[in-house]
Amino acid sequence: MGVATVSTLIHSLDVDVELAERHRCGDTQAFNEVYARFEEMVYNLAFRLSGNYEEAADLTQEIFLRVYRHLGSFGGRSTLKTWIFRIAINHCRDRLSRWRPLTQPLGDDPGEGEVTYADPSRGPEELAVAADEGRRVAEGLARLPSAFREAVVLRDIEGLSYEEIAEVLGVRIGTVRSRIARGRDQLRALLEIRS
C-alpha cells in the first residue's frame, strides 16, 4: 500500500468517524450523507443476494434502519463502507434464511432493478448480447451457495479488497480467496452449461 493510499484511507476514516460523531450529536444531515453515499451499493448487494427486486428494496430499508440506530457506535476500526456492508451481509443472511421467493426470474422486468444506460458506440445486437449475458450471470449468481455468492459479489461487483471482504464476512483472507475461487469456478461452470 503506497503512501498516497494510506493517507487517503486515513482521511476517509476521519470523515467516517466525523459523520458518526455528528449523528451521535443529533445532526440528521449526517445520516442523510451516509444514506446518499451507500444506498445504491447496499441495494445492489441486497438484490444480488436475494435475486428479487422488492425483497432487495425491503432489505435496503431495514439495513439502513439498523445503520441509523447504530451509527453512533461506529468507532472507525474499519471504513464506514466495510461496517455498513457487514451489517448488510448479516441482515441479508438472517432474513434470507427465513424467506424464499415464490419464483421471480431475474431480469424479466426491465423497468426495475439496476439502471443502466446504453453506450451509444455499441450497436443494438451488441447491447442485446450484453443484456443477455448480464441476465445469465445474475441467474448463475443466484444458484451459487450463499457463502460463495457473497464473496464473489463483494469482490467482483462491489469491488471490495480481500481484506475488506474478510472483515465484512468475519473470516480469514485465505477463506475469502478460497470462496472467491470456488465461486468463480462454479459460476463459470453454470454459465458454460447454459450457453
C-alpha distance (Angstrom), angle and dihedral (degrees) to the residues before:
residue distance angle dihedral
M1 . . .
G2 3.80 . .
V3 3.80 127.2 .
A4 3.82 91.7 -106.3
T5 3.80 90.9 51.4
V6 3.81 92.3 49.5
S7 3.81 92.6 49.0
T8 3.82 90.5 47.2
L9 3.81 90.2 51.1
I10 3.81 91.8 48.5
H11 3.82 90.7 49.4
S12 3.82 90.4 48.3
L13 3.82 91.2 50.7
D14 3.81 90.1 48.9
V15 3.81 90.4 52.8
D16 3.82 90.7 46.4
V17 3.81 93.2 50.4
E18 3.81 90.2 45.8
L19 3.83 90.3 53.9
A20 3.81 90.5 50.8
E21 3.80 91.1 48.4
R22 3.80 91.8 49.1
H23 3.82 89.2 50.4
R24 3.81 90.4 49.2
C25 3.82 88.5 53.6
G26 3.81 92.1 53.1
D27 3.82 101.1 -98.8
T28 3.83 102.5 149.8
Q29 3.80 91.1 -169.4
A30 3.83 89.1 67.5
F31 3.80 92.1 65.4
N32 3.81 90.4 44.1
E33 3.82 88.4 56.6
V34 3.80 91.3 49.6
Y35 3.80 90.7 48.5
A36 3.81 92.6 48.7
R37 3.83 91.7 49.8
F38 3.79 98.0 47.6
E39 3.83 110.9 21.5
E40 3.80 96.2 94.1
M41 3.81 93.2 46.1
V42 3.82 92.1 48.3
Y43 3.82 92.3 47.6
N44 3.81 91.8 49.5
L45 3.80 90.9 48.5
A46 3.82 91.6 48.4
F47 3.80 90.5 48.3
R48 3.80 93.5 48.8
L49 3.81 90.4 50.0
S50 3.82 97.6 42.6
G51 3.81 101.3 32.0
N52 3.80 89.8 -145.7
Y53 3.81 127.6 101.8
E54 3.80 97.8 -149.7
E55 3.79 93.0 44.4
A56 3.81 90.3 49.2
A57 3.82 90.2 53.1
D58 3.82 91.1 49.3
L59 3.79 91.7 46.5
T60 3.80 90.9 49.5
Q61 3.81 91.6 53.6
E62 3.80 91.9 47.7
I63 3.80 92.3 46.8
F64 3.79 92.3 52.2
L65 3.79 90.6 47.4
R66 3.81 87.0 57.6
V67 3.80 90.8 45.4
Y68 3.81 89.7 51.1
R69 3.80 92.2 50.1
H70 3.80 94.9 47.0
L71 3.81 104.4 30.5
G72 3.79 90.8 100.7
S73 3.81 89.5 61.6
F74 3.82 93.5 55.3
G75 3.79 104.3 118.8
G76 3.79 103.9 -177.8
R77 3.81 97.7 -109.1
S78 3.82 85.7 132.4
T79 3.78 134.1 9.8
L80 3.78 117.3 -74.7
K81 3.81 88.7 -116.3
T82 3.81 91.5 57.3
W83 3.82 91.5 45.0
I84 3.82 92.2 51.0
F85 3.81 92.8 45.2
R86 3.80 89.4 52.5
I87 3.81 90.0 53.2
A88 3.82 89.1 46.8
I89 3.81 95.1 49.2
N90 3.81 92.9 46.7
H91 3.80 92.9 47.3
C92 3.81 92.8 46.5
R93 3.80 91.1 49.2
D94 3.79 91.6 50.3
R95 3.79 95.8 44.5
L96 3.80 97.4 40.2
S97 3.80 93.4 48.6
R98 3.83 86.1 65.5
W99 3.82 98.7 35.8
R100 3.75 132.0 63.0
P101 3.80 122.6 172.9
L102 3.78 118.9 -121.1
T103 3.79 88.0 -124.0
Q104 3.75 132.2 -60.6
P105 3.76 117.7 168.9
L106 3.77 110.3 -132.6
G107 3.75 116.2 -106.8
D108 3.82 97.9 9.2
D109 3.81 94.1 120.2
P110 3.80 107.4 63.3
G111 3.81 91.9 -171.9
E112 3.78 94.3 66.1
G113 3.77 140.1 54.4
E114 3.74 127.6 33.2
V115 3.77 117.6 7.5
T116 3.78 113.9 -126.9
Y117 3.77 128.5 177.8
A118 3.77 124.8 -144.2
D119 3.76 116.1 -110.3
P120 3.82 104.4 -125.6
S121 3.81 90.9 -147.5
R122 3.82 91.4 62.2
G123 3.78 122.8 79.5
P124 3.81 126.0 -128.2
E125 3.80 93.6 -100.4
E126 3.80 92.5 51.3
L127 3.82 90.8 47.9
A128 3.82 91.2 49.5
V129 3.81 91.1 51.2
A130 3.82 90.7 49.1
A131 3.83 91.7 49.1
D132 3.81 91.1 49.4
E133 3.79 90.8 48.8
G134 3.82 90.2 50.2
R135 3.82 90.3 53.0
R136 3.80 91.7 48.5
V137 3.82 91.6 50.3
A138 3.83 91.3 48.6
E139 3.80 90.8 49.9
G140 3.81 90.7 46.9
L141 3.80 91.7 49.9
A142 3.80 89.7 50.9
R143 3.82 89.3 56.7
L144 3.82 95.6 52.3
P145 3.81 119.9 99.5
S146 3.81 107.5 -95.2
A147 3.84 95.1 -112.2
F148 3.82 91.0 56.3
R149 3.82 94.1 39.9
E150 3.82 91.8 52.3
A151 3.81 93.0 50.4
V152 3.81 94.8 44.9
V153 3.82 93.4 46.4
L154 3.81 92.9 48.0
R155 3.82 92.2 49.3
D156 3.79 106.3 33.4
I157 3.80 101.5 30.5
E158 3.81 105.7 25.3
G159 3.82 94.2 34.2
L160 3.81 98.4 -134.1
S161 3.81 118.8 161.4
Y162 3.80 120.5 -113.7
E163 3.81 88.9 -106.2
E164 3.81 92.3 52.4
I165 3.80 91.5 47.6
A166 3.81 90.8 50.5
E167 3.79 89.1 52.8
V168 3.81 94.1 45.7
L169 3.81 93.3 48.1
G170 3.80 95.4 37.4
V171 3.80 94.1 -126.4
R172 3.81 136.9 112.9
I173 3.79 122.2 -85.4
G174 3.81 90.5 -113.7
T175 3.80 89.3 57.2
V176 3.81 90.0 49.9
R177 3.81 91.4 51.5
S178 3.80 90.7 48.7
R179 3.80 93.9 48.3
I180 3.79 92.2 48.0
A181 3.81 93.0 48.1
R182 3.81 93.3 46.2
G183 3.81 91.9 43.2
R184 3.80 92.2 50.6
D185 3.82 90.6 47.5
Q186 3.81 91.9 50.8
L187 3.81 91.9 44.7
R188 3.81 90.9 49.8
A189 3.82 90.2 50.4
L190 3.81 91.5 48.6
L191 3.80 91.3 49.8
E192 3.82 92.4 48.5
I193 3.81 90.9 51.8
R194 3.82 91.6 51.1
S195 3.82 96.1 46.8
